[in-house]
Amino acid sequence: MIRADTRMPTAQGVRAAAEAIAAILPPTPLLPVEIGGVRAWVKADNLQPIGSFKIRGAWWRLSSLTPEERAAGVVAVSSGNHAQGVAWAARRLGVRATIVMPHDAPEVKLANTRALGAEVVLYRRPGEDRDAVAARLIAARGGTLVHAFGDPWVIEGQGSAAIEIAAQLGRTPSRIIACCGGGGLAAGLALGAPEAKIHAVEPVGWDMVGRSLAAGAIVPAASDAPRTICDALQPLATKPINLAVLLGRAEPGVAVTDAEVRAAQRFAFANLRLVLEPGGAAALAAALAGKVPLDADSVIMLTGGNADPAAYAATIAATD
């Protein structure tokens, strides 16, 4: 057995993950979009079966388990989208899944995770360390940890989006703009599209990947970090494996405000006819706000569509 904490993700692993994912899922659409007079592209991973790109890493991780690991089950930590990805893959593979989720996760994500057959264990944020909760569960029950972003197979699986993008675009993208929580997607994209510029976009006050890139070392989120509507993009810190991949590969980090995210949700609804949750709209928010450059070969990741219905309706109805 190869431990997740002793293996680094590779470009070859990303290509293998892309093949495995293509065998069970069709590519999500690559759609044209005009922003500021520039015609760029969006990758609509919000249209995955679970409404999120997280299905990619979850499938590659769980399908790579040994028979003994599958028999012991998996434990994951997630604010909701990774939870659904792991639950979806676990049900398809016949693996027992336990998901550690925050008590204030959107109800739609909690309900969907349970509906897919996973056990949900809640923790309180701020205050409790979700990784510590997961470690206690594994110590008591056994099982393999499927980390939301700090796992080499998960990183490779997320990078499969870059393989799809290049095939759909017919060429290497000049840049990929990605919503960023812990850096799993950004790291995977950096491996899957090594010639492209990778822009990691985080909420203001939770831009610890961007700060870590600038410092060259892990910088955790502040204890008094502000509230954000991007519930999917709030890990306390990135992991060494993610930073190791991103250092020297990723562009400087970008942070977006809640107002910019809401504007992106409205833009996607009005212009693309797509539903985006706040965290899934962060990359589009950065593009619309002029915080990243765009050209005809730029691709913006739309990473999640599991929006809380009431909050989403209020956002769409608002005018500011």
N, C-alpha and C positions, 0 to 999 in steps of 0.2 A: 504494500500500500504506500502511495506517495502522499505525504502530508501536505496540506494546503499551505502551511507556513514554511515549507522548505522548497517550494517550486515557484519559479517565476513564469509569468505568462509570456507567450512568444507569438510572433507573426504566423508561424506555422500552425500554432494552436488556434489562432483566429480563423485561419482558412479551414481547418478541420471542423471547427464549430459551425462555420457558415454552411459547410456541406451537410452536417447533421441537422441543422435547423431547416435548411432548404428541403430536406426529405419529409418534413412534417408540416411546414408552414409556407404559404406563398409569400413572396416579397411584399412588403407594404408599399403603397404608392409613393412615387417621387413626383411631386406636383410643382408646376411653375408658380411663382409669386412675384409680383412687382412691388418693390419697396424703394421709395425715394428715386423713382425713375430707373432703377436697376432691376433687370429680370434675373432673379435667383431661383432657388429651389427649396422646397420643404420636404422632409422625409416623414411621412405620416405614421409613425409607430404608435400613435394613439389608437390606431385601428387594429392593433393586434387582438387576438381572442380575449385577452384579459384587460385590454385597454391600455397596455403599457409595453415599452421595450424590454422590461424586466423578464419577460418570458424567455428571451434569448439566453441570458446567463443562467437562468434557473434550469432550462432544458439541458444545456451543455453540462452543467455541474451534475445534475442528477443522473443523466444518461451515462456519465463517466464513472459512476460509483461501481465498486466491485460488488459481486453478489452478496458478500458478507455485509458490506456497508448498507446495501439496500434492505437487507433483512433487519438491520438495527434501526433503520429510520433516520430522519434528518431533523435538525433544529435550525430555524432561521430567525433573524431579527429584521424587522421591517416596519415602516410606517404605513404600508398598505400595498404598494404595487409589487415589490419583491415578494411579499407574502402571497399574493395571488399567483405570481409566476411559479413559486415553489409549490404551492398547493395544486396548481394545474398540472405541473410536471409529475408531482408525486402521485396524483390520482391516475394519470395515464400509465405510470410505471408500476403502480401497486406498492408504493412506498409510504410508510407512516410519516406524517409531517406535523411538527409542532412549531408554531410561529409566535415569537415574542413581539408584541405590538404595543404602541403607546395607548394609554387610556383615552387620549383625546384624538385618536385617529378618526377620520371621517367615517361615519356609520356605514356608508356604502362600501368602503373598503373592508371593514370588519365583517359585514354581512356576506360579501362576496367570498372572502377567504374561508369563512365557515361553510358556506354553501358548496365550496369545492372539496370539502371533506377534511380540512386541516383543523387541528386543535389550536385555539388561540389562547395565549397566556399574556395578560395585560401587565404593563409596568407604567409607573407614573413619570411624566417628564414635565418640567425639570425635576431632578432629584435622584432618580434611579438610573443606574448604568445598565442599558439593555444588554450589552455584551456580558456583563457579570451575571445577569438573570439567565441568559442562555447557557453560560458556563455551568451554573448550578444545575440546570436541567440535564445537561449532558452528563455531569458527574453522577446524578441520581439515576438516570434512565439509560445512558448510553446514546449513541447516535453520532452522526456527522454534522458538524456545523456548516451551514451554507450561508456564509456572510453576504450581506447585501452588496458590498463593493470590494472588500478586502480579500478576495478569493481569486486565485489565478484562473480557474475554469470560468467563473462568473465574468471576469474581465474579458477573457477570450470570447465568451458568448456574446457579450454586449458589442464587441468589436465586429461581429458578423454584419452589423448594419453598414459598416464601411465597405465590405465586400459587395453587398447588394447595391449600394449607392454607385460604386464605380461601374458595375455591370449595367445599371439603369441609365446612368449618365453617358456611358460609352467612353469615358475618359476618367482620369484621376481628378477628384474635386480639388479646387484651389484651397478651400478651407471648409471645415465643418464646425458649426457653432452648436454646442451641446449644453443642455441643462445639466447642472452638476450638483450632486449631493456630496457623496464621499469620493467621487472621482473614478468609479468603476467604468462608466460609459466613456468618459474622456480618455482614460488609459487604454481601453479597448480600441477606440477609434484611432488613437495614436499608433497602435501596433498594426491595425488593419489598413490604415492609409498613411504610411510613413512620410509621403511627400506632401501631404496636405497640412495646412496650418490648423491647429486644434484650439478652439476658444472655449474655455469652461466658464459657464455663466451661473452665478449663485445669487441668492437673495442678499440684499444689503444687511450687514451685521452677521451674516452666516457664511461669508466668503472666505472660509478657512482654507480651502484648496488654493485659491488665488494668493492668499497671504503666505501659505506654506511654499508655494512656488517662488514667491519673491524672496522669502527668507532662506530657502534651500534647506529647510527643516520643518517638521510638523508644528503648526501653530493651531492650537485648539480654539474653538469658539469661546468668546468671552462669557463669563458666568451671568452677565447682565445683557446678553444679546437681545435685541429687540424682537418683538413678535413679528411673524411673517405669515402671509397667507399661503406660502409655499410649504405645506406640511411635509411634502415628500423630500424636501431639500434641507433637512435640519440635523444631520449627524453632528456629533460634538467635535470630531476630528477625522481627518483622512487617515489612512494606514500607510506604513512604510512601503508596502508593495505598490500602492498607487502612486505615491510620490516618486518612487524610484523609476517607474515607467515614464511619468510625466516630465520630470526634470530634464531640460534640454530638448524636449519634444513639443511641449505645449506653449502657447502664447501666454502673455500676462493675463491674469484672471480679470473677469468682468463681473460687476455687481449691479443688480436691478432692483428697483423699488416696487412696492406693492402696486402703486398707481401704474407703473409701466407694465407690470404683469397683467393687470386688469385690462389695460388698453390692448394688449396682445390677445387676450381671450376674446375681446370684442372684435378685433380685426379678423381672427381666425373664423369666428362665427359668420361675420358679414361677407368676407371675401373668399374663404375657402370652404365654407359650409361644414366646418369641423368643430367639435366640442373639445376644448382643452381644459384640464384642471390647472390650477395656478402653477404648480411645479413643472408641468409639462409645457408651459407657455414661456418659461424664462428665457430660453434661447431666442425665441421670436421677439420677446420684449427687448432684448439687447439690440437686435437688428433694427427694429422699428425706432428705437431711441437713438440710433446712430452711434452706438457704443462699440460696434465692430464694423470693419469695412466689408463691402459686398461687391461681388462681380458676377459674371454670368456662370461661373463654375462654383459658386458658394452654395453650400447646403446647410439648411437650418433644421435641427432635429426637433420634432414635435413628439415629446416622449410619453405623455400620459393624458388620458381622457376620462379618468375616474373622478369626475367633478361631483361635489355635493350638490344635489339638485337645487335646494333653496339658495345657497350661496351663489351658484352659477346663474340662476335666474336674476338675482339682484344685480350681479355684475353686468350682465347683458343689458338689463333695463336701464342701468345708470348712464349718465351722459358725461361724467368727468372721471 
